[in-house]
Amino acid sequence: MTVALVGPGTCTACGACLPTCPTRALLPAPGGPSVVAAACTGCLACVEVCPVDALAVIG
């Protein structure tokens, strides 16, 4: 399963990634987005827009 992960301590919670997710797998949360693993397709849209490189896709 390919899924996005948020790097702890790296995310600034700017929210830039939230509207980019075509499956709405990113949910707003304190300290950075929460990833709904079952909905993430690993498309890299969130990784590409993150200004601090806090997101990565594994799997």
Secondary structure, DSSP 8 states (H G I E B T S, - for coil): --EEEE-TTT-----TTGGG-TT--EE--TTS-EE-TTT-----HHHHH-TT--EEEE-
